[in-house]
Amino acid sequence: MSLLQAASVLVLAFYILSLLAGSRLASKAAGRSVWLFGAAQGRDRIAALGFRASFALALLGPVIWALMPDLSALSLGGWSGYPWLTFIGHMLAICGAGFAFAAQMAMGASWRVGVSNDAVGELVSAGLFTLSRNPTFVGQAALLIGVALAVPTLAGVFGVVLFIASAQMQIRSEEAALLKAHGDAFTRYTANVPRWLRLP
């Protein structure tokens, strides 16, 4: 594993720590835990497990590959011969991590990890939320895609697919909860801002 590839894995690890630290701050601001995964049921529980697994795969795949390089089943060795792809992946990982963390911080006390109808915060619609209804998920997806490009492993690629599928499930639950809590204000917001990303 090259230094740039290792740096990409460190970006992911640092983001995970930042996510946890930011969630702790949001819990203090909200006066209650923002971690709602424990109470998730049905489709939301599947999404919660998918999120955890996707980040674990993205992080552990490169680590295991670095520790056991002969374990070729984990790597997509053909990609590793293109340093420019590693660089693009690294930059995408950095931008994705920054975008996701900025969106999380912008939510303040409205930040939640999971969905609950009785724990819906204020509707946040300014800043990054004018580009996407789910900028945290957009940034996280970019981060995971970037790491998968920089350090090509089967685990990382599967982690990206699992993350996107889990995000799609959770977004639908979140939107139902937001519509119930905010009514017409949320309907107007969804009419003007795309679910994923407004392209120029």
N, C-alpha and C positions, 0 to 999 in steps of 0.2 A: 504494500500500500504506500502510495506516494505521500509527501507532506501535504499536498493540496487535498488529497482524498481524506487524510486524517483530519485536516482542518474542517472539511465538510461535515464529518461525523461529530466533531466538537461543536459546530454550529447547532446541530440537532440537539445534542445533549444540553447545551446552554439554553436553547429555547425551552426545552422541557422544564428545566429548573426555573426559568423566568415565568413560564405558565403557572407553575405551582406557587411561586412567590406572589405573582400578580393576583392569583385567586385568593390567596390569604389576605391580601390588602382589600380585595373586594368584599370578602366575608366580614372584615372589620367595618367597612363602610356601610354594608347592608344590615349589620347587626344580627346576621344569621349565616349559616354555612351556605356557600354557593355550590357546593358539590352535591348534585341531585342524582347522580348515577346510582347510588345505593338504593333509592326508592323506585328506580325505573322498572317498568314491567312491559311484557310483550315486545313489540317492535322497538321501543325505546331501550329496552334491556339489550336487545341484539345489537343496536347501534352503539351502546356504551361499551360492550365487549369488543365490538369491531374497532372502535377508536383506540382502545388500549392495545389491542393486538397489532394494529397498523403501526403505531409508534414503536412498539417493542420490536417488530420485524424490521423496521427501518433502521433502528439503532443496533440491534443484535446481529443482523445479517453481516454488515461490514466488520463488526468486531470479531465475530467467529471466523470470517474469511481472513482477517489479518492474523489471527492467532493460529489458524490452521489453513495456510494457503493451498495445501494439497487437496483440500476438500472441494474439488472442482464442481461438485453438484450445486454448491451455493453461489458460484460466480457465473457471470456472463462475460467470460474472458475476452470475447471478440470486441466488446466495447472499450476495454481497458487500453487498447492500442491507440486511442485518439485523445491526446492531451487537451485539445481544444474542447472536447466534449466534457472532460473533467472540469475545465475552467468554467464553461457555461453552467454546468450543474452546480458548481460551488457558488457562483454569483447568484443563481436563481435561489439557492438555499438561503443565502444571506438576505436577499430581498424578501423572500417569503416569510422568513422568521421575523424580520423587522415589521413587515406589513401586518402579520398576525398579532404580534405583541402590541403594536400601536392601536389596532382595533380593539383589542381586549382592554387596554387602558382607557380608551375613549368611552367604553361602556360604563366605567366606574362601578357604582353600586348596582347597576342593572346586569352586570356580568353573571352568567350562570353556566355551570358545567352539567348539562342535562336539562330536562324539561319537567316542569310541574305547574299545573294550572293555578296553584295557590302561591307560587313563588315567581311571578312575572314582574320584572322591573319596569321602569319607565321606558317608553319607546324612544330609542336613540336613532336619529335620522340625519345628523349633521356629519361633516367631515368625511371620513372614509365611507360612511354609511350612505353617502350620496352616489357612490360608485357601485356599491353592492349592498344587498340586504344581509349578506353573510361574509363580510371582509375577513373575519378571523378564519373561517373555513377556506377562503380563497388563498390566504397567506399560508396556512398549514399545508394545503395541497401543493402549492408551489415549493414549499420547503421539502416535502417528501419526494416530489418529483426531482428536485434538484439533487438531493442526496442519492437517489436511485440512478441519476445520470452520472454523478461524480464517482460513485462507488457502485458499479453495476453488479447487483446480486439478485438472485431470484426472490429472496426474502423481501428486498426493498421494493421490487416491482409489484409483488403480491400485496405488500403493505399499502402502496399507492391505490391499487384497485379496491382494496378493502376499505380504505379511508373514504374514498369517494362514494362507495355504496353506503357506508354508515352515515356519512354527511347527508346524503339524499334522504335517508330514512328520518334522521333527526330534524332536518329542516322542515319536513312536513308536519311533524309534531309541534315544533316551535311556532310555526306559522298559525296552526290551529289555536294554540294557547294565546298568541299575540292578538289574533282576530277576536277571540272571546274577551280579552282584557281591554283592548283599545278600539275595537269596532271600526267606525268609519275612518278614524285617523290612520289605522293600519292599512285599510283598503286603499286610501289615497296614496299612502307611501308605496305600496306594492305596484300601483299603477304607474309610478314614476321611476322606480328604481328596480333594476333586474335582480333576480335571485342570486346570480353568481357574479357577473362583472360587466360593467358598462364599457364597451370597447369604443375607442375614438373613431 
